Every structure is written in structure tokens, then in C-alpha cells.
Amino acid sequence: MVKSNFSRAVFVILVAILLFDFQGAIIKVLGERYSVPQIATFRNIFGLIPSLLILYFSQEWHARGRSFRLPGLKLALLRGIAIATAQFFFYWSITIMEFATASTLAFAGPLFITALSVPILRNHVGWVRWLAVIIGFAGIVLVMQPGGEIFEIKALLPVIAALFYALTSVLVRLFDESAPTALINLYTTLAALACSTLLMFTLDAYEPIQSFTDWIWMLALGLVGGLAVFFLIAAYRLTQPSNLSPFEYFGIPFSFAIGYIFFGEAPVETLLPGVFLIIGGGLLIVWREQQSHTSTVTQVKGGRRY
């Protein structure tokens, strides 16, 4: 039964990762006609549909009387602001960078989680984890190629996004254990929606939807992204998070394939050899967590692009 659950969990998380990358592809398509704040706003509007479904089917929420009261509401709002910020930088990077390159740099998330866990969670981070962070960031530097002829400041965008995504993952650990995960997800989505909407109108970045097809794309963006979150949660409920961490890195070849098939991109020279160091640093953190038996959900969600 344990083996069956693990196999099912691997399949489910691979579906989630593929959906996240398809979400990125939709963002890149829409980015040709609409602003990043508008794309993020519609992502969060339609993302409420799967968020509400996740809540409705949450046994934890039903067991607690289906209350919408959330302990740590201010924390959920803060997390929503962080997600909106991460969305802005990551979506922006996708629209102006090669798809696989932006996605790969976003995998700095687990490295940032390790670093942020020290000041926020007061966790002790040993030399092995710090070595993993150094290795991972060395890979990021190689992909970004600062000082090289092809380096541009835009390469910082997915890294900044990864920092804020990591912050959202660390903040989850501060919620009281009585707070249902699905309810945290709902309030976070609402807060992110409020932030992205405010940014859209502040920057006067709204453009009327040009066609029925674009409405379908906007709807698909929210549904695909929300379903990806649902499958991610489902996978981590089937087995230990540390068992699934390595499979998150399938997002890199998935994004490369999507970039090549749909956008004609093949940034092999840009990604190599830095991508191996990024993956190696992340897997070293996973290995260390398995050794110390202190793995947590937050340590495997830093690379996800909500």
C-alpha cells in the first residue's frame, strides 16, 4: 500500500509540474497582447474557482465545521502580497526571456528557502545545506552569465521571483496548525488578487480583452494554475514531502520541451552547465533533509510558480 501511494504520488506531482509549465506557456502567449499585472489579475480571478473547489473537498475544513475564520489572517494577507510580487516578476520574465531559462532560474526557490529559514523560522542550517546553497547559486550565476556578452538585467527577474516564492513557502510554517491548508490557500489567492488588481489599475495597465479566444486563454490560465496547486497538495498528502522533492526538477526538462515545441527555443548553451549545479544544490538539500528527518512541505514548494 505504501509503495502504491508513492507511485500514485509521483504520477500526481508530475501532472502538477506539467500543469505549472503549461501555465507558464499560456502566460507567454498572453504576454504578447496584455500587461503582466493584467495577466496576474485574471490568473487570480479564475484561480479562485479551483481554490474554492479545493476548500470544498477539504476533509480538514469540513472536520473543523466549515468555518471561514482563519487564525493568522494578517499572515495570509502578507503571504498574498508576496505571491503577487513573485507573480509579477516571474510572469514578466516569461514574457521577455526564453521560457526554459526563466523557468530554470526560478528553481532558486529551495535555495532561498534554506537561507530564509534562518532569520524567519530560527532554524539551524548546517554546513551541508550552506554548501548546497553555494553550489546552487553558482549554477544560477553560470546561467545568468554576468559579465558576459549575453547578460542582461532581465535575468534577475526570475531570481527575484524565486526569492518571493520562497518567502511564501517559509511563511506557511508560521500558521497555527489549526488553520486548514485549503483556507490558507483561498485567502492567499484573494490577497494576491487584490494586490495584482491594485497594481493593474495604478499602472493603468488594463487592456480590454480582444477576442473570445483570449477569454478562453485567461480562463485556462486560472484553471490550469489552480489545478496545478490542487495536484501538488494531493501529491504531498500521499507520501513524505522529501520523497517527492527530486521530482520537482522535472519542471526543467518539461519547460525546455515546451519552449522548444511551442516557441522554437533551445537555450542549451545558456543552461549548461549551470542547470546541473542548480539541480545538484537542490538535491543536496533534499538529501540532507532525509538524513536529518526534518523535511517539511515548505522545502519542496519553493520552485513552484503560482
C-alpha positions as CSV (number, residue, x, y, z in Angstrom):
1,M,0.0,0.0,0.0
2,V,2.9,2.4,0.8
3,K,4.5,1.6,-2.5
4,S,1.2,2.1,-4.3
5,N,0.7,5.5,-2.6
6,F,4.3,6.6,-3.5
7,S,3.8,5.6,-7.2
8,R,0.5,7.5,-7.2
9,A,2.1,10.5,-5.6
10,V,4.9,10.6,-8.2
11,F,2.4,10.5,-11.0
12,V,0.2,13.2,-9.4
13,I,3.2,15.6,-8.8
14,L,4.4,15.1,-12.4
15,V,1.0,16.1,-13.6
16,A,1.2,19.2,-11.3
17,I,4.6,20.2,-12.6
18,L,3.5,19.8,-16.2
19,L,0.4,22.0,-15.5
20,F,2.6,24.7,-13.9
21,D,4.8,24.7,-17.1
22,F,1.7,24.9,-19.3
23,Q,0.5,27.8,-17.2
24,G,3.8,29.5,-18.0
25,A,3.3,28.8,-21.7
26,I,-0.1,30.5,-21.5
27,I,1.4,33.5,-19.8
28,K,4.0,33.8,-22.6
29,V,1.2,33.7,-25.2
30,L,-0.9,36.3,-23.5
31,G,2.1,38.4,-22.7
32,E,2.2,39.4,-26.4
33,R,-1.0,41.3,-26.0
34,Y,-1.6,42.1,-22.4
35,S,0.4,43.6,-19.5
36,V,1.8,41.4,-16.7
37,P,-0.4,42.9,-14.0
38,Q,-3.5,42.2,-16.0
39,I,-2.4,38.6,-16.7
40,A,-1.7,38.1,-13.0
41,T,-5.1,39.6,-12.1
42,F,-7.0,37.3,-14.4
43,R,-4.9,34.3,-13.2
44,N,-6.0,35.1,-9.7
45,I,-9.7,35.7,-10.6
46,F,-10.1,32.4,-12.4
47,G,-7.8,30.8,-9.9
48,L,-10.4,31.3,-7.3
49,I,-12.5,28.6,-8.9
50,P,-10.1,25.7,-8.2
51,S,-9.2,27.3,-4.8
52,L,-12.9,27.1,-3.8
53,L,-13.1,23.5,-5.1
54,I,-10.0,22.6,-3.1
55,L,-11.7,24.1,0.0
56,Y,-15.0,22.3,-0.7
57,F,-13.3,18.9,-1.0
58,S,-11.0,19.5,2.0
59,Q,-11.8,17.0,4.7
60,E,-9.8,19.1,7.1
61,W,-12.1,22.1,6.5
62,H,-15.3,20.1,6.9
63,A,-14.0,18.5,10.1
64,R,-13.5,21.9,11.6
65,G,-17.1,23.0,10.9
66,R,-16.6,24.6,7.5
67,S,-15.7,27.9,9.2
68,F,-14.2,30.7,7.1
69,R,-12.4,32.1,10.2
70,L,-8.7,31.8,9.7
71,P,-6.2,32.1,12.5
72,G,-3.4,34.3,11.2
73,L,-5.4,36.3,8.7
74,K,-2.8,39.0,8.6
75,L,-0.2,36.4,7.8
76,A,-2.3,35.1,4.9
77,L,-2.6,38.7,3.6
78,L,1.2,39.1,3.8
79,R,1.7,35.8,2.0
80,G,-0.7,37.0,-0.7
81,I,1.3,40.2,-1.2
82,A,4.5,38.1,-1.5
83,I,2.8,35.8,-4.1
84,A,1.6,38.8,-6.1
85,T,5.1,40.2,-6.1
86,A,6.5,36.9,-7.2
87,Q,3.9,36.5,-9.9
88,F,4.8,40.0,-11.3
89,F,8.5,39.3,-11.6
90,F,8.1,35.7,-12.8
91,Y,5.4,36.5,-15.4
92,W,7.4,39.4,-16.6
93,S,10.5,37.2,-17.0
94,I,8.5,34.7,-19.0
95,T,7.2,37.3,-21.4
96,I,10.7,38.7,-22.2
97,M,13.1,35.7,-21.7
98,E,13.4,32.3,-23.2
99,F,10.9,30.1,-21.5
100,A,13.2,27.4,-20.2
101,T,15.8,29.9,-19.0
102,A,13.3,31.8,-16.9
103,S,11.8,28.6,-15.5
104,T,15.3,27.2,-14.6
105,L,16.4,30.3,-12.8
106,A,13.1,30.2,-10.8
107,F,14.3,26.9,-9.3
108,A,16.5,29.0,-7.0
109,G,13.5,28.8,-4.7
110,P,14.6,25.9,-2.5
111,L,18.0,27.6,-2.0
112,F,16.3,30.8,-0.8
113,I,14.0,28.8,1.5
114,T,17.1,27.4,3.2
115,A,18.6,30.9,3.7
116,L,15.3,32.5,4.8
117,S,14.5,29.7,7.3
118,V,17.4,31.1,9.5
119,P,16.1,34.6,10.2
120,I,12.3,33.8,10.0
121,L,11.9,30.3,11.4
122,R,15.1,30.4,13.6
123,N,16.2,27.1,12.0
124,H,19.7,25.9,12.3
125,V,21.3,25.4,8.9
126,G,24.4,23.2,8.9
127,W,27.4,23.4,6.6
128,V,26.0,20.8,4.2
129,R,22.9,22.9,3.5
130,W,25.0,26.1,3.1
131,L,27.3,24.2,0.7
132,A,24.2,23.2,-1.2
133,V,23.1,26.9,-1.4
134,I,26.6,27.9,-2.6
135,I,26.5,25.2,-5.3
136,G,23.0,26.2,-6.4
137,F,23.8,29.9,-6.6
138,A,27.0,29.1,-8.5
139,G,24.7,27.4,-11.1
140,I,22.4,30.4,-11.2
141,V,25.4,32.7,-11.8
142,L,26.5,30.4,-14.7
143,V,23.1,30.5,-16.3
144,M,22.8,34.3,-15.9
145,Q,26.4,34.8,-17.2
146,P,27.1,38.2,-15.6
147,G,29.9,40.0,-17.3
148,G,29.3,38.0,-20.5
149,E,28.2,39.5,-23.8
150,I,24.7,38.0,-23.5
151,F,24.0,39.0,-19.9
152,E,21.0,41.3,-19.4
153,I,19.5,42.7,-16.2
154,K,16.3,40.8,-17.1
155,A,18.0,37.6,-16.0
156,L,17.5,38.9,-12.4
157,L,13.7,38.8,-12.7
158,P,13.1,35.1,-12.2
159,V,15.6,35.0,-9.4
160,I,13.7,37.8,-7.6
161,A,10.5,35.9,-8.2
162,A,12.1,32.8,-6.7
163,L,13.0,34.8,-3.6
164,F,9.4,35.9,-3.0
165,Y,8.0,32.4,-3.8
166,A,10.4,31.1,-1.2
167,L,9.2,33.7,1.3
168,T,5.6,32.5,0.8
169,S,6.7,28.9,1.5
170,V,8.5,29.9,4.7
171,L,5.6,32.0,5.9
172,V,3.4,28.9,5.7
173,R,5.3,27.5,8.7
174,L,4.2,30.4,10.8
175,F,0.5,29.5,10.6
176,D,-1.2,27.8,13.6
177,E,-1.6,24.0,13.0
178,S,-5.4,24.5,13.4
179,A,-5.5,26.6,10.2
180,P,-6.8,24.4,7.3
181,T,-4.4,24.4,4.3
182,A,-7.2,24.9,1.8
183,L,-8.4,28.0,3.7
184,I,-4.9,29.4,3.8
185,N,-4.7,28.9,0.0
186,L,-8.0,30.6,-0.5
187,Y,-7.2,33.7,1.5
188,T,-3.8,33.9,-0.1
189,T,-5.3,33.9,-3.5
190,L,-7.7,36.6,-2.6
191,A,-4.9,38.8,-1.2
192,A,-2.8,38.2,-4.3
193,L,-5.9,39.1,-6.4
194,A,-6.3,42.4,-4.5
195,C,-2.7,43.3,-5.0
196,S,-2.5,42.4,-8.7
197,T,-5.8,44.3,-9.3
198,L,-4.5,47.4,-7.5
199,L,-1.2,47.3,-9.4
200,M,-3.1,46.9,-12.7
201,F,-5.2,50.0,-12.2
202,T,-2.4,52.0,-10.6
203,L,-0.2,51.4,-13.7
204,D,-3.2,51.9,-16.0
205,A,-2.2,48.5,-17.4
206,Y,-5.7,47.2,-18.3
207,E,-6.4,46.4,-21.9
208,P,-9.9,45.2,-23.0
209,I,-9.9,41.5,-23.8
210,Q,-9.5,41.4,-27.6
211,S,-11.3,38.2,-28.5
212,F,-13.3,35.3,-27.2
213,T,-10.2,33.2,-27.7
214,D,-8.3,35.4,-25.3
215,W,-11.1,35.0,-22.7
216,I,-10.6,31.2,-23.1
217,W,-6.8,31.7,-22.6
218,M,-7.5,33.8,-19.4
219,L,-9.9,31.2,-18.1
220,A,-7.5,28.4,-18.9
221,L,-4.7,30.3,-17.1
222,G,-6.5,30.4,-13.8
223,L,-7.9,26.8,-14.1
224,V,-4.6,25.3,-15.1
225,G,-2.7,27.1,-12.4
226,G,-5.3,26.3,-9.7
227,L,-5.4,22.7,-10.7
228,A,-1.6,22.5,-10.5
229,V,-1.8,23.7,-6.9
230,F,-4.5,21.1,-6.2
231,F,-2.5,18.3,-7.6
232,L,0.6,19.5,-5.7
233,I,-1.3,19.4,-2.5
234,A,-2.8,16.0,-3.3
235,A,0.7,14.6,-4.0
236,Y,2.2,15.7,-0.7
237,R,-0.7,14.2,1.2
238,L,0.1,10.8,-0.3
239,T,3.7,10.5,0.9
240,Q,6.5,12.3,2.7
241,P,7.5,15.6,1.0
242,S,11.1,14.7,0.9
243,N,10.2,11.6,-1.2
244,L,8.8,13.9,-3.9
245,S,11.4,16.8,-3.8
246,P,13.6,15.4,-6.6
247,F,10.7,15.1,-9.0
248,E,10.1,18.8,-8.8
249,Y,13.2,19.2,-11.0
250,F,11.3,17.5,-13.9
251,G,9.9,21.0,-14.4
252,I,13.2,22.0,-16.0
253,P,13.1,19.4,-18.9
254,F,9.4,19.9,-19.2
255,S,9.9,23.7,-19.6
256,F,12.7,23.1,-22.1
257,A,10.4,20.8,-24.2
258,I,7.5,23.2,-24.1
259,G,9.8,26.1,-25.1
260,Y,11.2,24.1,-28.0
261,I,7.8,22.8,-29.2
262,F,5.7,25.9,-28.9
263,F,8.2,28.8,-29.1
264,G,11.1,27.3,-31.1
265,E,13.5,28.0,-28.3
266,A,16.5,25.7,-27.4
267,P,18.8,27.6,-25.0
268,V,21.2,24.7,-24.4
269,E,24.3,26.9,-24.3
270,T,22.7,29.2,-21.8
271,L,21.5,26.5,-19.4
272,L,24.7,24.3,-19.4
273,P,26.4,23.6,-17.2
274,G,24.7,25.8,-14.6
275,V,21.5,23.8,-14.6
276,F,23.3,20.8,-13.2
277,L,24.6,22.9,-10.3
278,I,21.1,24.3,-9.6
279,I,19.6,20.8,-9.5
280,G,22.6,19.4,-7.6
281,G,22.3,22.1,-4.9
282,G,18.6,21.4,-4.5
283,L,19.0,17.7,-4.4
284,L,21.8,18.1,-1.8
285,I,19.3,19.9,0.4
286,V,16.8,17.2,-0.1
287,W,19.3,14.5,0.8
288,R,20.3,16.4,3.9
289,E,16.7,16.7,5.0
290,Q,16.2,13.0,4.5
291,Q,19.2,12.3,6.7
292,S,18.0,14.6,9.5
293,H,14.4,13.5,9.2
294,T,13.2,17.1,9.4
295,S,11.8,17.6,5.9
296,T,8.7,19.8,5.5
297,V,6.3,20.8,2.8
298,T,7.7,24.2,2.5
299,Q,11.1,22.9,1.4
300,V,9.6,21.4,-1.8
301,K,7.3,24.2,-2.9
302,G,9.9,26.9,-3.4
303,G,10.3,26.3,-7.1
304,R,6.6,26.4,-8.0
305,R,5.2,29.3,-10.0
306,Y,1.7,30.1,-8.8
